[in-house]
């Protein structure tokens, strides 16, 4: 039975050991190498008694980084991805929350990682080539179950403290199977990944790549500034599938790149996390008529994406792009303010996709991972998204707005309250207020400072 | 040139745009900045930067950007 996400990797590594699994355009890792390095890292960690705990991975976005993730899982641990662009304060809060004793780092981030004071600081190159203890890995696997955690992903928290969403094998397997069924990926899929590894968003590319023995390119972030170069990259690597945040897609359309070039191999364009401006959506559809377009929707708390809409009909003018219907084995319903099911209300999700809540944060967990109010008979957890949705005339779900002051900026989920709380930590700042200027896509922070003391 | 510096300062008021030569290479600008700069140059100078000119070399410094605007304005 499939109880562990590593089985996807093992199957593909046995079938296609030489094939490139992940690449950044310069360096590649094959399925065989990825499996071997992951097992070496897993053996190394486990031999040192590091089990059932957080392993922080502080590396640049690189094909090797995945071997560190999977190495942690081989050891029976879960990974927490740290990005060098995160403010140090945030990194410390995260590491403290998960109680990470171990950090795996690369040469480039080693110095920064060393300043964080973990018990074990391991450099990737030192542990990825070590011996594999097959017997040890087998004994760990024998005791692993599908509700063991795989990763903790941190999202913005309104009180200034980020919340760590804990996901297990079972919800990620469920997501992988449902996503692949709906979007019809295959061994020939070549993904062009845009989203950073410290979210659950890249599971869209990583998991189907493992499942089918497909290939994912990590597109360098700097290319997203220069649309023509970005399209050239897609063409060079014959990328046929992209799942990007809308602001990455509009970078190509709004800056006029379609006038001089087009992504020739694209057959599937999935987008989400933000509103797609009508003009840009139209430009994409017109310029790549051979591609199928999907709008995806879902909170990290329900593992990756929960709903999808296939753009198989024309939208009327001013009509919002629907989020469609839930993936297989996921159910979505709308609760109105009185707690009854309705055609407009809070989007609630139930299913195996529901994650295990927020790490060491039972209060916040209990607020949104709740007993299904429609079920008074037995224990059934649902996740209340805080998003308001409605059903349109086709019965499709449509995102309407947020219940609170959470925003989406360049695909990132941000609580304006977290920014306000962070500003208040600065010396002299007495009051702070944060608003989102949607027209210019800017976050504006206003602070009032303490009156200066007279000397 | 001063008008251009003003546009850039609007985006990053902590950068010395007269001196900085690595706006792209040093990671000062991000993708939203590029969109904002292209849009602002269009509305302030009436100059449309064609997609093939949106490349790192033209955005690394205010000077390079100004040279691009001047070149495009002549055509």
Contacts between the chains, C-beta under 8 A, distances in Angstrom:
chain1	res1	chain2	res2	distance
A	222	B	24	7.2
A	222	B	56	7.7
A	224	B	31	4.7
A	225	B	24	7.0
A	225	B	29	6.8
A	225	B	30	7.0
A	225	B	31	4.7
A	225	B	34	4.8
A	225	B	54	7.9
A	225	B	56	7.8
A	225	B	59	7.6
A	226	B	34	7.6
A	226	B	54	5.6
A	226	B	55	5.7
A	226	B	56	6.5
A	227	B	51	5.7
A	227	B	54	6.2
A	228	B	51	5.3
A	228	B	52	5.7
A	228	B	54	6.8
A	228	B	55	7.3
A	229	B	55	6.8
A	247	B	31	7.2
A	247	B	32	7.2
A	248	B	31	7.5
A	250	B	35	7.9
A	251	B	31	5.4
A	251	B	34	7.7
A	251	B	35	6.9
A	254	B	35	6.2
A	255	B	34	7.4
A	255	B	35	6.7
A	255	B	38	6.2
A	255	B	51	5.5
A	255	B	54	5.7
A	256	B	50	6.7
A	256	B	51	4.3
A	257	B	51	4.6
A	259	B	50	7.5
A	259	B	51	6.1
A	260	B	50	7.6
A	260	B	51	5.4
A	260	B	52	5.5
A	261	B	51	8.0
A	410	B	31	7.8
A	410	B	32	6.7
A	440	B	36	7.6
A	441	B	32	6.1
